[in-house]
Amino acid sequence: MGMERPTNRLYQRLLFEGLEEDLRHDDSGAGGTPPGTIEESQMPAASDQVRALTERLLEEVCARENLNRAYKRVKANQGAAGVDGMTIGGVRDWLAGHKEELVASLLDGTYRPQPVRGVQIPKPGGGVRQLGIPTVIDRLVQQAILQVLEPLLDPTFSDSSYGFRPKRGAHNALFQARKYVAEGRVIVVDMDLEKFFDHAW
């Protein structure tokens, strides 16, 4: 399916404003599984509303407002440079000369992420944890995609899931665990998927 490249004059201006904002995740959400829940109901992923919202996903990803928000988030998160050596400070200058090319490559499907830079971080208990650091531009694109997909997909996730979700985190999980203990539940099952994704299955 072919797509036209953006010709709007808005893209002639600098796409991303460097406004300073506190963009950290809000960890004040209640979240959690209702007490006594055995089976969970989840929203169908292919509802009419979701289908209607997914017809122009790439255009939503490339919308100026969405890219501006992604830039602010990536800038606020800081982080190390990827394989290309570009730092957060160098993004604005790069975008000034390449923003139209970036948007066009996203819309026509020719955008290709750079390799991820591998870094080993020592673990407190010994050993190392392998981390992958994408380039700053790839992080910006990933954030722009996340901002469009997350509102569509997150409502379909399990109520018992707390990791890496908006307004949820470890404190919410601990609060729910305390409620389970207060209800008299006494069995805990601990499962660790350590190194599960280290292998090609």
MDTraj code that builds the backbone (N, CA, C; nanometers):
import mdtraj as md
import numpy as np

residues = "MET GLY MET GLU ARG PRO THR ASN ARG LEU TYR GLN ARG LEU LEU PHE GLU GLY LEU GLU GLU ASP LEU ARG HIS ASP ASP SER GLY ALA GLY GLY THR PRO PRO GLY THR ILE GLU GLU SER GLN MET PRO ALA ALA SER ASP GLN VAL ARG ALA LEU THR GLU ARG LEU LEU GLU GLU VAL CYS ALA ARG GLU ASN LEU ASN ARG ALA TYR LYS ARG VAL LYS ALA ASN GLN GLY ALA ALA GLY VAL ASP GLY MET THR ILE GLY GLY VAL ARG ASP TRP LEU ALA GLY HIS LYS GLU GLU LEU VAL ALA SER LEU LEU ASP GLY THR TYR ARG PRO GLN PRO VAL ARG GLY VAL GLN ILE PRO LYS PRO GLY GLY GLY VAL ARG GLN LEU GLY ILE PRO THR VAL ILE ASP ARG LEU VAL GLN GLN ALA ILE LEU GLN VAL LEU GLU PRO LEU LEU ASP PRO THR PHE SER ASP SER SER TYR GLY PHE ARG PRO LYS ARG GLY ALA HIS ASN ALA LEU PHE GLN ALA ARG LYS TYR VAL ALA GLU GLY ARG VAL ILE VAL VAL ASP MET ASP LEU GLU LYS PHE PHE ASP HIS ALA TRP".split()
xyz = np.array([
    [0.0842, -0.1174, 0.0000],
    [0.0000, 0.0000, 0.0000],
    [0.0888, 0.1237, 0.0000],
    [0.0772, 0.2069, -0.1005],
    [0.1603, 0.3254, -0.1092],
    [0.1044, 0.4392, -0.0271],
    [0.1945, 0.5229, 0.0221],
    [0.1530, 0.6387, 0.0998],
    [0.2241, 0.7610, 0.0471],
    [0.1544, 0.8740, 0.0477],
    [0.2149, 0.9966, 0.0003],
    [0.3056, 1.0538, 0.1075],
    [0.4126, 1.1147, 0.0654],
    [0.5017, 1.1787, 0.1600],
    [0.4400, 1.3099, 0.2065],
    [0.4658, 1.3486, 0.3310],
    [0.4044, 1.4702, 0.3827],
    [0.4579, 1.5936, 0.3105],
    [0.3660, 1.6827, 0.2728],
    [0.4074, 1.8066, 0.2069],
    [0.3675, 1.9282, 0.2895],
    [0.3059, 1.9052, 0.4038],
    [0.2592, 2.0134, 0.4883],
    [0.3756, 2.1030, 0.5287],
    [0.3525, 2.2353, 0.5263],
    [0.4589, 2.3304, 0.5597],
    [0.5016, 2.3204, 0.7060],
    [0.4195, 2.2565, 0.7888],
    [0.4609, 2.2399, 0.9283],
    [0.5924, 2.1643, 0.9376],
    [0.6156, 2.0723, 0.8425],
    [0.7388, 1.9951, 0.8453],
    [0.8583, 2.0770, 0.7989],
    [0.8349, 2.1968, 0.7438],
    [0.9456, 2.2828, 0.7057],
    [1.0093, 2.3464, 0.8284],
    [0.9299, 2.3589, 0.9349],
    [0.9830, 2.4153, 1.0582],
    [1.0506, 2.3053, 1.1404],
    [1.1244, 2.3450, 1.2403],
    [1.1879, 2.2471, 1.3274],
    [1.0789, 2.1646, 1.3940],
    [1.0817, 2.0350, 1.3729],
    [0.9747, 1.9482, 1.4211],
    [0.9663, 1.9420, 1.5720],
    [1.0802, 1.9420, 1.6358],
    [1.0796, 1.9091, 1.7760],
    [1.1256, 2.0265, 1.8600],
    [1.0412, 2.0663, 1.9503],
    [1.0730, 2.1751, 2.0418],
    [1.1379, 2.1158, 2.1655],
    [1.2377, 2.1836, 2.2207],
    [1.3102, 2.1313, 2.3363],
    [1.2555, 2.1829, 2.4673],
    [1.1249, 2.1869, 2.4829],
    [1.0664, 2.2365, 2.6060],
    [1.0968, 2.1411, 2.7203],
    [1.1288, 2.1964, 2.8359],
    [1.1583, 2.1147, 2.9526],
    [1.0277, 2.0855, 3.0258],
    [0.9973, 1.9587, 3.0427],
    [0.8774, 1.9195, 3.1148],
    [0.9104, 1.7981, 3.1988],
    [0.8347, 1.7811, 3.3058],
    [0.8494, 1.6600, 3.3843],
    [0.7604, 1.5553, 3.3193],
    [0.8238, 1.4599, 3.2495],
    [0.7485, 1.3621, 3.1726],
    [0.7596, 1.2218, 3.2298],
    [0.7982, 1.2141, 3.3566],
    [0.8116, 1.0818, 3.4157],
    [0.6756, 1.0147, 3.4273],
    [0.6769, 0.8806, 3.4284],
    [0.5523, 0.8063, 3.4419],
    [0.4871, 0.8416, 3.5744],
    [0.3559, 0.8550, 3.5722],
    [0.2795, 0.8771, 3.6933],
    [0.2653, 0.7440, 3.7657],
    [0.3159, 0.7360, 3.8880],
    [0.3082, 0.6096, 3.9597],
    [0.2019, 0.6139, 4.0688],
    [0.1054, 0.7066, 4.0523],
    [0.0046, 0.7210, 4.1560],
    [-0.1215, 0.6422, 4.1271],
    [-0.1269, 0.5717, 4.0134],
    [-0.2498, 0.5004, 3.9768],
    [-0.2765, 0.3856, 4.0705],
    [-0.4026, 0.3557, 4.0879],
    [-0.4405, 0.2490, 4.1798],
    [-0.4121, 0.1130, 4.1194],
    [-0.4700, 0.0854, 4.0027],
    [-0.4456, -0.0414, 3.9356],
    [-0.4798, -0.1598, 4.0243],
    [-0.4576, -0.2767, 3.9744],
    [-0.4714, -0.3944, 4.0586],
    [-0.5906, -0.4789, 4.0252],
    [-0.5853, -0.6031, 4.0701],
    [-0.6925, -0.6978, 4.0502],
    [-0.7913, -0.6865, 4.1637],
    [-0.9215, -0.6811, 4.1328],
    [-1.0199, -0.6749, 4.2408],
    [-1.0068, -0.7966, 4.3314],
    [-1.0296, -0.7798, 4.4623],
    [-1.0167, -0.8924, 4.5550],
    [-1.1053, -1.0088, 4.5126],
    [-1.0495, -1.1294, 4.5219],
    [-1.1270, -1.2485, 4.4951],
    [-1.1424, -1.2823, 4.3481],
    [-1.0803, -1.2064, 4.2600],
    [-1.0945, -1.2337, 4.1175],
    [-1.0221, -1.3621, 4.0819],
    [-1.0928, -1.4529, 4.0144],
    [-1.0307, -1.5769, 3.9693],
    [-1.0060, -1.5705, 3.8200],
    [-1.1084, -1.5322, 3.7455],
    [-1.0945, -1.5201, 3.6017],
    [-1.0993, -1.3730, 3.5640],
    [-1.0209, -1.3375, 3.4666],
    [-1.0142, -1.1987, 3.4244],
    [-1.0815, -1.1819, 3.2899],
    [-1.1543, -1.0740, 3.2772],
    [-1.2121, -1.0422, 3.1469],
    [-1.1224, -0.9394, 3.0799],
    [-1.1010, -0.9563, 2.9517],
    [-1.0183, -0.8641, 2.8767],
    [-1.0959, -0.8130, 2.7574],
    [-1.0682, -0.6878, 2.7212],
    [-1.1345, -0.6272, 2.6088],
    [-1.0886, -0.6928, 2.4790],
    [-1.1808, -0.7274, 2.3888],
    [-1.1376, -0.7850, 2.2610],
    [-1.0448, -0.6911, 2.1871],
    [-0.9350, -0.7452, 2.1337],
    [-0.8352, -0.6610, 2.0676],
    [-0.8861, -0.6052, 1.9357],
    [-0.9845, -0.6685, 1.8742],
    [-1.0292, -0.6275, 1.7413],
    [-1.1676, -0.5640, 1.7451],
    [-1.1970, -0.4874, 1.8476],
    [-1.3268, -0.4212, 1.8547],
    [-1.3389, -0.3182, 1.7434],
    [-1.4615, -0.2780, 1.7157],
    [-1.4841, -0.1795, 1.6094],
    [-1.4097, -0.0496, 1.6374],
    [-1.4081, -0.0082, 1.7650],
    [-1.3402, 0.1168, 1.8000],
    [-1.1907, 0.1073, 1.7740],
    [-1.1301, -0.0031, 1.8157],
    [-0.9865, -0.0204, 1.7948],
    [-0.9560, -0.0285, 1.6460],
    [-1.0400, -0.1020, 1.5711],
    [-1.0174, -0.1147, 1.4275],
    [-1.0212, 0.0228, 1.3607],
    [-1.1159, 0.1060, 1.4016],
    [-1.1267, 0.2398, 1.3435],
    [-1.0037, 0.3239, 1.3742],
    [-0.9462, 0.3040, 1.4928],
    [-0.8303, 0.3832, 1.5334],
    [-0.7008, 0.3367, 1.4683],
    [-0.6994, 0.2163, 1.4117],
    [-0.5752, 0.1612, 1.3593],
    [-0.5592, 0.1774, 1.2097],
    [-0.6516, 0.2436, 1.1439],
    [-0.6442, 0.2541, 0.9989],
    [-0.5328, 0.3474, 0.9520],
    [-0.4953, 0.4434, 1.0337],
    [-0.3925, 0.5395, 0.9938],
    [-0.2850, 0.5504, 1.1012],
    [-0.2355, 0.4354, 1.1450],
    [-0.1400, 0.4344, 1.2558],
    [-0.0110, 0.5077, 1.2224],
    [0.0451, 0.4855, 1.1050],
    [0.1712, 0.5518, 1.0711],
    [0.1550, 0.7023, 1.0645],
    [0.0425, 0.7478, 1.0128],
    [0.0190, 0.8918, 1.0093],
    [0.0093, 0.9489, 1.1510],
    [-0.0516, 0.8709, 1.2429],
    [-0.0589, 0.9146, 1.3822],
    [0.0801, 0.9180, 1.4450],
    [0.1613, 0.8172, 1.4145],
    [0.2989, 0.8129, 1.4666],
    [0.3763, 0.9349, 1.4186],
    [0.3586, 0.9719, 1.2917],
    [0.4360, 1.0807, 1.2311],
    [0.3742, 1.2185, 1.2505],
    [0.2624, 1.2261, 1.3195],
    [0.2001, 1.3563, 1.3442],
    [0.2963, 1.4447, 1.4228],
    [0.3009, 1.5713, 1.3877],
    [0.3977, 1.6637, 1.4487],
    [0.3866, 1.6652, 1.6015],
    [0.2633, 1.6699, 1.6531],
    [0.2437, 1.6751, 1.7980],
    [0.2963, 1.5482, 1.8647],
    [0.2738, 1.4336, 1.8011],
    [0.3212, 1.3074, 1.8577],
    [0.4733, 1.3017, 1.8577],
    [0.5363, 1.3453, 1.7488],
    [0.6822, 1.3455, 1.7428],
    [0.7420, 1.4443, 1.8420],
    [0.6774, 1.5576, 1.8620],
    [0.7252, 1.6536, 1.9618],
    [0.7225, 1.5920, 2.1015],
    [0.6120, 1.5230, 2.1342],
    [0.6023, 1.4582, 2.2649],
    [0.7099, 1.3519, 2.2808],
    [0.7337, 1.2761, 2.1745],
    [0.8366, 1.1712, 2.1800],
    [0.9741, 1.2325, 2.2025],
    [1.0028, 1.3416, 2.1334],
    [1.1322, 1.4091, 2.1504],
    [1.1504, 1.4563, 2.2948],
    [1.0470, 1.5164, 2.3520],
    [1.0557, 1.5652, 2.4901],
    [1.0806, 1.4504, 2.5872],
    [1.0128, 1.3374, 2.5643],
    [1.0312, 1.2227, 2.6542],
    [1.1723, 1.1667, 2.6441],
    [1.2215, 1.1480, 2.5224],
    [1.3562, 1.0945, 2.5034],
    [1.4590, 1.1900, 2.5636],
    [1.4397, 1.3196, 2.5441],
    [1.5325, 1.4177, 2.6001],
    [1.5303, 1.4136, 2.7533],
    [1.4102, 1.4019, 2.8108],
    [1.3982, 1.3980, 2.9564],
    [1.4617, 1.2710, 3.0138],
    [1.4529, 1.1597, 2.9404],
    [1.5098, 1.0333, 2.9882],
    [1.6617, 1.0289, 2.9777],
    [1.7192, 1.1195, 2.8978],
    [1.8641, 1.1210, 2.8755],
    [1.9090, 0.9871, 2.8181],
    [2.0043, 0.9228, 2.8789],
    [2.0521, 0.7940, 2.8277],
    [2.1784, 0.8098, 2.7448],
    [2.2469, 0.6984, 2.7279],
    [2.3748, 0.6965, 2.6572],
    [2.3542, 0.6926, 2.5067],
    [2.4618, 0.7214, 2.4364],
    [2.4588, 0.7168, 2.2901],
    [2.4561, 0.5722, 2.2420],
    [2.4030, 0.5526, 2.1210],
    [2.4013, 0.4212, 2.0595],
    [2.5257, 0.3991, 1.9747],
    [2.5162, 0.3076, 1.8781],
    [2.6317, 0.2721, 1.7963],
    [2.6805, 0.3870, 1.7091],
    [2.5929, 0.4839, 1.6808],
    [2.6339, 0.5956, 1.5951],
    [2.7027, 0.7072, 1.6727],
    [2.7059, 0.6972, 1.8060],
    [2.7730, 0.7970, 1.8888],
    [2.6936, 0.9242, 1.9116],
    [2.5734, 0.9355, 1.8545],
    [2.4946, 1.0582, 1.8715],
    [2.4386, 1.0653, 2.0137],
    [2.4595, 1.1794, 2.0785],
    [2.4089, 1.2009, 2.2134],
    [2.2752, 1.2734, 2.2069],
    [2.2097, 1.2835, 2.3224],
    [2.0832, 1.3581, 2.3306],
    [2.1036, 1.5006, 2.2820],
    [2.2186, 1.5595, 2.3169],
    [2.2455, 1.6974, 2.2776],
    [2.2580, 1.7171, 2.1274],
    [2.2924, 1.6116, 2.0545],
    [2.3092, 1.6246, 1.9107],
    [2.1841, 1.6000, 1.8288],
    [2.0768, 1.5580, 1.8943],
    [1.9547, 1.5218, 1.8213],
    [1.8930, 1.6410, 1.7507],
    [1.8862, 1.7533, 1.8196],
    [1.8178, 1.8705, 1.7620],
    [1.8837, 1.9141, 1.6312],
    [2.0166, 1.9208, 1.6297],
    [2.0867, 1.9601, 1.5070],
    [2.0650, 1.8579, 1.3962],
    [2.0671, 1.7288, 1.4322],
    [2.0455, 1.6247, 1.3310],
    [1.9066, 1.6371, 1.2699],
    [1.8065, 1.6604, 1.3563],
    [1.6690, 1.6708, 1.3073],
    [1.6485, 1.7931, 1.2188],
    [1.7228, 1.8988, 1.2475],
    [1.7081, 2.0199, 1.1656],
    [1.7385, 1.9912, 1.0187],
    [1.8288, 1.8977, 0.9926],
    [1.8643, 1.8675, 0.8552],
    [1.8043, 1.7396, 0.7999],
    [1.7415, 1.6562, 0.8872],
    [1.6953, 1.5254, 0.8419],
    [1.5504, 1.4935, 0.8773],
    [1.4776, 1.5894, 0.9338],
    [1.3423, 1.5576, 0.9817],
    [1.2500, 1.5099, 0.8709],
    [1.2555, 1.5752, 0.7543],
    [1.1663, 1.5352, 0.6454],
    [1.2023, 1.3963, 0.5938],
    [1.3301, 1.3686, 0.5870],
    [1.3767, 1.2360, 0.5439],
    [1.3316, 1.1280, 0.6420],
    [1.3392, 1.1581, 0.7720],
    [1.2967, 1.0628, 0.8741],
    [1.1482, 1.0324, 0.8619],
    [1.0662, 1.1368, 0.8516],
    [0.9212, 1.1184, 0.8425],
    [0.8852, 1.0418, 0.7154],
    [0.9477, 1.0788, 0.6043],
    [0.9185, 1.0113, 0.4775],
    [0.9543, 0.8632, 0.4847],
    [1.0673, 0.8298, 0.5477],
    [1.1090, 0.6893, 0.5559],
    [1.0140, 0.6094, 0.6451],
    [0.9585, 0.6725, 0.7488],
    [0.8604, 0.6044, 0.8324],
    [0.7319, 0.5779, 0.7543],
    [0.6896, 0.6757, 0.6762],
    [0.5643, 0.6618, 0.6021],
    [0.5746, 0.5649, 0.4855],
    [0.6901, 0.5601, 0.4198],
    [0.6995, 0.4712, 0.3034],
    [0.7605, 0.3340, 0.3360],
    [0.7923, 0.3119, 0.4652],
    [0.8388, 0.1803, 0.5070],
    [0.9858, 0.1527, 0.4850],
    [1.0641, 0.2544, 0.4521],
    [1.2068, 0.2319, 0.4283],
    [1.2926, 0.2583, 0.5520],
    [1.2323, 0.3053, 0.6602],
    [1.3083, 0.3303, 0.7832],
    [1.3644, 0.1987, 0.8365],
    [1.4912, 0.1981, 0.8707],
    [1.5552, 0.0810, 0.9284],
    [1.6295, 0.1221, 1.0547],
    [1.5998, 0.0577, 1.1681],
    [1.6724, 0.0889, 1.2913],
    [1.8190, 0.0487, 1.2798],
    [1.9029, 0.1191, 1.3540],
    [2.0456, 0.0868, 1.3599],
    [2.0670, -0.0320, 1.4553],
    [2.1808, -0.0989, 1.4453],
    [2.2111, -0.2047, 1.5440],
    [2.2105, -0.1481, 1.6855],
    [2.1843, -0.2352, 1.7802],
    [2.1794, -0.1952, 1.9211],
    [2.3173, -0.2142, 1.9829],
    [2.3626, -0.1144, 2.0594],
    [2.4933, -0.1242, 2.1256],
    [2.4796, -0.2065, 2.2529],
    [2.5579, -0.3136, 2.2637],
    [2.5535, -0.3998, 2.3810],
    [2.6414, -0.3471, 2.4926],
    [2.5868, -0.3461, 2.6131],
    [2.6611, -0.3021, 2.7316],
    [2.6344, -0.4014, 2.8437],
    [2.7391, -0.4397, 2.9148],
    [2.7226, -0.5307, 3.0276],
    [2.7313, -0.4535, 3.1578],
    [2.6272, -0.4689, 3.2398],
    [2.6192, -0.3997, 3.3685],
    [2.6347, -0.5033, 3.4798],
    [2.7280, -0.4816, 3.5744],
    [2.7449, -0.5778, 3.6841],
    [2.6187, -0.5887, 3.7697],
    [2.5829, -0.7111, 3.8085],
    [2.4696, -0.7336, 3.8990],
    [2.5187, -0.7280, 4.0430],
    [2.4336, -0.6804, 4.1355],
    [2.4747, -0.6736, 4.2766],
    [2.5162, -0.8092, 4.3326],
    [2.4511, -0.9165, 4.2875],
    [2.4824, -1.0490, 4.3404],
    [2.5874, -1.1243, 4.2607],
    [2.6532, -1.0555, 4.1697],
    [2.7524, -1.1209, 4.0860],
    [2.7010, -1.1428, 3.9451],
    [2.7907, -1.1573, 3.8528],
    [2.7525, -1.1742, 3.7136],
    [2.7235, -1.0394, 3.6484],
    [2.6759, -1.0438, 3.5268],
    [2.6461, -0.9205, 3.4548],
    [2.5095, -0.9305, 3.3887],
    [2.4517, -0.8153, 3.3653],
    [2.3253, -0.8050, 3.2935],
    [2.3546, -0.7409, 3.1579],
    [2.3115, -0.8053, 3.0514],
    [2.3338, -0.7526, 2.9168],
    [2.2232, -0.6528, 2.8825],
    [2.2632, -0.5320, 2.8495],
    [2.1688, -0.4294, 2.8080],
    [2.1936, -0.3925, 2.6628],
    [2.0888, -0.3557, 2.5939],
    [2.0996, -0.3068, 2.4573],
    [2.0595, -0.1616, 2.4502],
    [2.1454, -0.0769, 2.3941],
    [2.1175, 0.0670, 2.3872],
    [2.0945, 0.1054, 2.2411],
    [1.9681, 0.1359, 2.2054],
    [1.9409, 0.1828, 2.0692],
    [1.9971, 0.3226, 2.0492],
    [2.0086, 0.3653, 1.9245],
    [2.0495, 0.5030, 1.8968],
    [1.9408, 0.5975, 1.9456],
    [1.9758, 0.7231, 1.9629],
    [1.8793, 0.8223, 2.0108],
    [1.7636, 0.8366, 1.9118],
    [1.7927, 0.8356, 1.7822],
    [1.6861, 0.8483, 1.6824],
    [1.5935, 0.7280, 1.6885],
    [1.6502, 0.6089, 1.7042],
    [1.5657, 0.4900, 1.7169],
    [1.4802, 0.4971, 1.8427],
    [1.5358, 0.5507, 1.9514],
    [1.4567, 0.5657, 2.0742],
    [1.3425, 0.6636, 2.0520],
    [1.3686, 0.7688, 1.9766],
    [1.2643, 0.8663, 1.9460],
    [1.1513, 0.8009, 1.8658],
    [1.1880, 0.7221, 1.7652],
    [1.0874, 0.6529, 1.6832],
    [1.0103, 0.5522, 1.7688],
    [1.0806, 0.4770, 1.8522],
    [1.0137, 0.3803, 1.9396],
    [0.9143, 0.4495, 2.0319],
    [0.9545, 0.5642, 2.0875],
    [0.8662, 0.6379, 2.1778],
    [0.7440, 0.6895, 2.1033],
    [0.7624, 0.7371, 1.9809],
    [0.6493, 0.7868, 1.9011],
    [0.5510, 0.6739, 1.8727],
    [0.6025, 0.5546, 1.8434],
    [0.5155, 0.4393, 1.8185],
    [0.4433, 0.3982, 1.9463],
    [0.5178, 0.3964, 2.0579],
    [0.4578, 0.3600, 2.1866],
    [0.3399, 0.4506, 2.2204],
    [0.3560, 0.5792, 2.1992],
    [0.2514, 0.6753, 2.2343],
    [0.1224, 0.6530, 2.1560],
    [0.1335, 0.5945, 2.0380],
    [0.0152, 0.5654, 1.9574],
    [-0.0428, 0.4286, 1.9926],
    [0.0440, 0.3289, 2.0115],
    [-0.0049, 0.1928, 2.0349],
    [-0.0513, 0.1678, 2.1786],
    [0.0152, 0.2297, 2.2755],
    [-0.0159, 0.2001, 2.4151],
    [-0.1622, 0.2244, 2.4505],
    [-0.2226, 0.3369, 2.4112],
    [-0.3642, 0.3565, 2.4453],
    [-0.4562, 0.2543, 2.3794],
    [-0.4143, 0.1959, 2.2678],
    [-0.4952, 0.0952, 2.2001],
    [-0.4807, -0.0425, 2.2644],
    [-0.3576, -0.0773, 2.3033],
    [-0.3299, -0.2131, 2.3488],
    [-0.3370, -0.2318, 2.4997],
    [-0.2983, -0.1308, 2.5768],
    [-0.2915, -0.1486, 2.7218],
    [-0.4243, -0.1923, 2.7832],
    [-0.5392, -0.1409, 2.7368],
    [-0.6658, -0.1869, 2.7962],
    [-0.6937, -0.3352, 2.7751],
    [-0.6239, -0.4002, 2.6829],
    [-0.6465, -0.5428, 2.6579],
    [-0.5574, -0.6313, 2.7442],
    [-0.4645, -0.5733, 2.8215],
    [-0.3723, -0.6514, 2.9020],
    [-0.4388, -0.6992, 3.0308],
    [-0.3773, -0.7978, 3.0932],
    [-0.4289, -0.8550, 3.2172],
    [-0.4295, -0.7516, 3.3296],
    [-0.5340, -0.7550, 3.4124],
    [-0.5397, -0.6679, 3.5298],
    [-0.4317, -0.7028, 3.6306],
    [-0.3774, -0.8230, 3.6215],
    [-0.2738, -0.8660, 3.7153],
    [-0.1337, -0.8282, 3.6699],
    [-0.1225, -0.7594, 3.5580],
    [0.0078, -0.7208, 3.5044],
    [0.0432, -0.5797, 3.5505],
    [0.1610, -0.5653, 3.6106],
    [0.2021, -0.4360, 3.6654],
    [0.3298, -0.3805, 3.6043],
    [0.4047, -0.4630, 3.5331],
    [0.5359, -0.4199, 3.4865],
    [0.5311, -0.3351, 3.3607],
    [0.5999, -0.2230, 3.3636],
    [0.6196, -0.1380, 3.2469],
    [0.4871, -0.0951, 3.1846],
    [0.3932, -0.0567, 3.2685],
    [0.2641, -0.0086, 3.2205],
    [0.2351, 0.1273, 3.2822],
    [0.1593, 0.2126, 3.2127],
    [0.1310, 0.3459, 3.2667],
    [0.0501, 0.3377, 3.3957],
    [0.0892, 0.4192, 3.4925],
    [0.0219, 0.4304, 3.6218],
    [0.0226, 0.2992, 3.6999],
    [0.1185, 0.2118, 3.6695],
    [0.1341, 0.0862, 3.7423],
    [0.2813, 0.0623, 3.7686],
    [0.3101, -0.0110, 3.8722],
    [0.4489, -0.0413, 3.9024],
    [0.4584, -0.1333, 4.0215],
    [0.5790, -0.1464, 4.0756],
    [0.6039, -0.2393, 4.1856],
    [0.5208, -0.2055, 4.3089],
    [0.5005, -0.0764, 4.3371],
    [0.4230, -0.0390, 4.4556],
    [0.2778, -0.0840, 4.4432],
    [0.2213, -0.0749, 4.3233],
    [0.0848, -0.1218, 4.3028],
    [0.0761, -0.2730, 4.3226],
    [0.1770, -0.3462, 4.2726],
    [0.1784, -0.4910, 4.2890],
    [0.1891, -0.5292, 4.4365],
    [0.2732, -0.4590, 4.5116],
    [0.2868, -0.4874, 4.6547],
    [0.1579, -0.4562, 4.7298],
    [0.0901, -0.3494, 4.6923],
    [-0.0370, -0.3144, 4.7550],
    [-0.1397, -0.4256, 4.7323],
    [-0.1446, -0.4779, 4.6095],
    [-0.2379, -0.5864, 4.5799],
    [-0.2000, -0.7140, 4.6549],
    [-0.0684, -0.7417, 4.6654],
    [-0.0235, -0.8599, 4.7398],
    [-0.0645, -0.8497, 4.8860],
    [-0.0543, -0.7316, 4.9435],
    [-0.0953, -0.7119, 5.0830],
    [-0.2451, -0.7413, 5.0991],
    [-0.3241, -0.7009, 5.0011],
    [-0.4675, -0.7281, 5.0065],
    [-0.4942, -0.8786, 5.0019],
    [-0.4172, -0.9501, 4.9187],
    [-0.4345, -1.0955, 4.9122],
    [-0.4033, -1.1600, 5.0467],
    [-0.2961, -1.1146, 5.1129],
    [-0.2597, -1.1683, 5.2438],
    [-0.3707, -1.1394, 5.3444],
    [-0.4251, -1.0181, 5.3417],
    [-0.5326, -0.9815, 5.4341],
    [-0.6578, -1.0662, 5.4117],
    [-0.6766, -1.1143, 5.2887],
    [-0.7920, -1.1991, 5.2583],
    [-0.7712, -1.3421, 5.3065],
    [-0.6489, -1.3737, 5.3507],
    [-0.6216, -1.5064, 5.4028],
    [-0.5550, -1.6005, 5.3045],
    [-0.5135, -1.5509, 5.1894],
    [-0.4459, -1.6375, 5.0929],
    [-0.3050, -1.6697, 5.1461],
    [-0.2627, -1.7954, 5.1315],
    [-0.1380, -1.8387, 5.1948],
    [-0.0395, -1.9015, 5.0965],
    [-0.0762, -1.9194, 4.9707],
    [0.0127, -1.9836, 4.8740],
    [0.0707, -1.8789, 4.7802],
    [0.2031, -1.8822, 4.7643],
    [0.2713, -1.7920, 4.6717],
    [0.3473, -1.8775, 4.5708],
    [0.3296, -1.8486, 4.4444],
    [0.4038, -1.9178, 4.3395],
    [0.5017, -1.8185, 4.2792],
    [0.6304, -1.8489, 4.2854],
    [0.7351, -1.7609, 4.2349],
    [0.7946, -1.8219, 4.1087],
    [0.7794, -1.7529, 3.9972],
    [0.8349, -1.8020, 3.8710],
    [0.9289, -1.6964, 3.8148],
    [1.0436, -1.7402, 3.7642],
    [1.1425, -1.6495, 3.7090],
    [1.1748, -1.6931, 3.5665],
    [1.1532, -1.6062, 3.4716],
    [1.1823, -1.6376, 3.3325],
    [1.3234, -1.5930, 3.2955],
    [1.4165, -1.6109, 3.3864],
    [1.5540, -1.5675, 3.3648],
    [1.6109, -1.6281, 3.2372],
    [1.6666, -1.5436, 3.1556],
    [1.7329, -1.5812, 3.0306],
    [1.6380, -1.6474, 2.9290],
    [1.5081, -1.6329, 2.9499],
    [1.4119, -1.6930, 2.8570],
    [1.4294, -1.6362, 2.7152],
    [1.4559, -1.5042, 2.7072],
    [1.4673, -1.4414, 2.5767],
    [1.6107, -1.4421, 2.5235],
    [1.7009, -1.5101, 2.5954],
    [1.8392, -1.5189, 2.5479],
    [1.8571, -1.6248, 2.4394],
    [1.7546, -1.7053, 2.4175],
    [1.7661, -1.8170, 2.3243],
    [1.6666, -1.8009, 2.2103],
    [1.7060, -1.8459, 2.0920],
    [1.6147, -1.8478, 1.9769],
    [1.5431, -1.9822, 1.9782],
    [1.4129, -1.9808, 1.9939],
    [1.3361, -2.1059, 2.0052],
    [1.2863, -2.1474, 1.8684],
])
top = md.Topology()
chain = top.add_chain()
for i, resn in enumerate(residues, 1):
    res = top.add_residue(resn, chain, resSeq=i)
    for name in ("N", "CA", "C"):
        top.add_atom(name, md.element.get_by_symbol(name[0]), res)
traj = md.Trajectory(xyz[None], top)
